Amino acid sequence: MKTLWTPRSIYLYMVCLITLVMMIVGSVNLIKAGTEMAYPQPRPYPQYAIKMPDAEPLDAEAEARFYEEQQAAEREWARRNAVLSMVGNGALLVIAAPLYRYHWRQVQREREMSQT
């Protein structure tokens, strides 16, 4: 019976471990990004318009409209970041999963060969 711990088998197990960790991290971050997209983080404090010294003061309606526009822009920015995060983590999963599968099959083949 051959030994199971050859340099090749150690390499295969290490690649499997690393790609498995990559898939776990990618899955967790993908779920987190989806949650952030559905439920964005609110601002901890209200954002007010920065008034220039020579600018005319805003009336209540214009200030409310400016505040709503700013809130909408922040929501779009948060959604964009969540989508970019989801794409990045999805790509991580798409790359890591086949690598894991290939290397794990190689491990299984070597095990079968060592048992015969």
C-alpha positions as CSV (number, residue, x, y, z in Angstrom):
1,M,0.0,0.0,0.0
2,K,1.4,3.4,-1.0
3,T,1.6,6.3,1.3
4,L,-1.2,8.9,1.0
5,W,1.0,11.9,1.8
6,T,3.0,12.5,-1.3
7,P,3.9,16.1,-2.4
8,R,1.3,15.9,-5.1
9,S,-1.5,14.8,-2.7
10,I,-0.5,17.5,-0.3
11,Y,-0.7,20.1,-3.1
12,L,-4.1,18.8,-4.1
13,Y,-5.4,18.9,-0.6
14,M,-4.1,22.5,-0.1
15,V,-5.7,23.7,-3.3
16,C,-9.0,22.1,-2.3
17,L,-8.7,23.8,1.1
18,I,-8.0,27.2,-0.4
19,T,-10.7,27.0,-3.0
20,L,-13.2,25.8,-0.4
21,V,-12.4,28.8,1.8
22,M,-12.7,31.0,-1.2
23,M,-16.2,29.6,-1.9
24,I,-17.2,30.1,1.7
25,V,-16.0,33.7,1.8
26,G,-17.6,34.4,-1.6
27,S,-20.9,33.0,-0.5
28,V,-21.0,34.9,2.7
29,N,-20.1,38.2,1.0
30,L,-22.6,37.5,-1.8
31,I,-25.4,37.1,0.8
32,K,-24.2,40.2,2.6
33,A,-24.2,42.2,-0.6
34,G,-27.7,41.0,-1.4
35,T,-28.9,42.0,2.1
36,E,-27.3,45.5,1.6
37,M,-29.0,45.9,-1.7
38,A,-32.4,45.0,-0.2
39,Y,-31.8,46.9,3.1
40,P,-29.3,49.7,2.7
41,Q,-27.6,51.2,5.7
42,P,-29.3,54.4,6.8
43,R,-27.3,57.6,7.4
44,P,-26.5,58.0,11.1
45,Y,-27.2,61.7,10.9
46,P,-29.2,63.9,8.5
47,Q,-27.3,65.4,5.7
48,Y,-27.9,69.1,5.1
49,A,-27.1,71.3,2.2
50,I,-23.8,73.1,2.4
51,K,-24.5,76.8,1.9
52,M,-22.0,79.0,0.2
53,P,-21.5,82.4,1.8
54,D,-22.7,84.3,-1.4
55,A,-25.6,81.9,-2.2
56,E,-29.2,82.7,-1.6
57,P,-30.8,80.9,1.3
58,L,-33.0,78.0,0.4
59,D,-36.7,78.1,1.3
60,A,-38.2,75.1,3.1
61,E,-39.5,73.5,-0.1
62,A,-36.2,73.8,-1.9
63,E,-34.3,72.4,1.1
64,A,-36.6,69.5,1.4
65,R,-36.3,68.7,-2.3
66,F,-32.5,69.0,-2.1
67,Y,-32.5,66.6,0.9
68,E,-34.7,64.1,-1.0
69,E,-32.4,64.3,-4.1
70,Q,-29.4,63.7,-1.8
71,Q,-31.1,60.7,-0.2
72,A,-31.9,59.2,-3.6
73,A,-28.4,59.7,-4.8
74,E,-27.1,57.9,-1.7
75,R,-29.5,55.0,-2.2
76,E,-28.3,54.7,-5.8
77,W,-24.7,54.8,-4.7
78,A,-25.3,52.1,-2.1
79,R,-27.2,49.9,-4.6
80,R,-24.3,50.3,-7.1
81,N,-21.8,49.2,-4.5
82,A,-23.9,46.2,-3.5
83,V,-24.2,45.2,-7.2
84,L,-20.5,45.5,-7.7
85,S,-19.9,43.4,-4.6
86,M,-22.3,40.8,-5.8
87,V,-20.7,40.6,-9.2
88,G,-17.2,40.3,-7.6
89,N,-18.2,37.6,-5.2
90,G,-20.2,35.7,-7.9
91,A,-17.1,35.7,-10.0
92,L,-15.1,34.4,-7.0
93,L,-17.6,31.5,-6.8
94,V,-17.6,30.8,-10.5
95,I,-13.8,30.6,-10.5
96,A,-13.3,28.7,-7.3
97,A,-16.0,26.0,-7.7
98,P,-14.6,24.4,-10.8
99,L,-11.0,24.5,-9.4
100,Y,-12.2,22.8,-6.3
101,R,-14.1,20.2,-8.2
102,Y,-11.2,19.4,-10.5
103,H,-8.7,19.1,-7.6
104,W,-11.0,17.1,-5.4
105,R,-11.6,14.6,-8.3
106,Q,-7.8,14.3,-8.6
107,V,-7.6,13.5,-4.8
108,Q,-10.3,10.9,-5.2
109,R,-8.4,9.3,-8.2
110,E,-5.2,9.2,-6.3
111,R,-6.9,7.6,-3.3
112,E,-8.4,4.9,-5.5
113,M,-5.1,4.3,-7.1
114,S,-3.3,4.0,-3.8
115,Q,-5.8,1.5,-2.5
116,T,-5.4,-0.9,-5.4
